[in-house]
Amino acid sequence: MKELFVRIDPTPNPLTRKFSFDVHLTDSPYEITRAESAPEALGPLFAAGVVSVFVARDYLSLTVADENRWPDVQKDARTAIAGAAEALASLSRREEAESGNDPVTSKIKGILETRIRPAVANDGGDVRFHSFDEKGVLHLEMAGACSGCPSSSATLKHGILNMMRHFVPEVLDVEAVAR
């Protein structure tokens, strides 16, 4: 097996670390929150304290329930990720609401894809479209490092809301949805 390059970066969420590497995993990010639905190679990470694995294009964000578990998790993470890379790449699913032909929703999704998601991905997270209601409230799902992050409300209310208001004036507020 080719040796896998893995770079481990902290994220704004103290419970989450971003593991970047040089393998394409997916075009449709998804999250694994149960050991039984994870590839076998990731089993030791769940046993060591991981509660969530967010799989993105070329990185994983691992979230633990207790940040004191990081030494145990990081010790085995490189090996587990290398062993799971092929299995992760074969998993493909998308959990995104259909937008239909609504031009406002299409514009919102375009801003999310081109401006917001790439910026949030730098910190090991993701922001997914959930819905846009008739009151002008954009509902988003925070995933990866953003899920449960102390900074996520600031990201929503300042960064994302301001950008959306600039490009899509129909957006009056932004709220996170519970997963």
Secondary structure, DSSP 8 states (H G I E B T S, - for coil): -----EEEEE-SSTTEEEEEESS---SS-EEE-SGGGS-GGGHHHHHHTEEEEEE-SSEEEEEESSGGGHHHHHHHHHHHHHHHHHHHHH---------TT-HHHHHHHHHIIIIIHHHHHTTTEEEEEEEE-TTSEEEEEEEETTTT-TTHHHIIIIIIHHHHHHH-TT--EEEE---
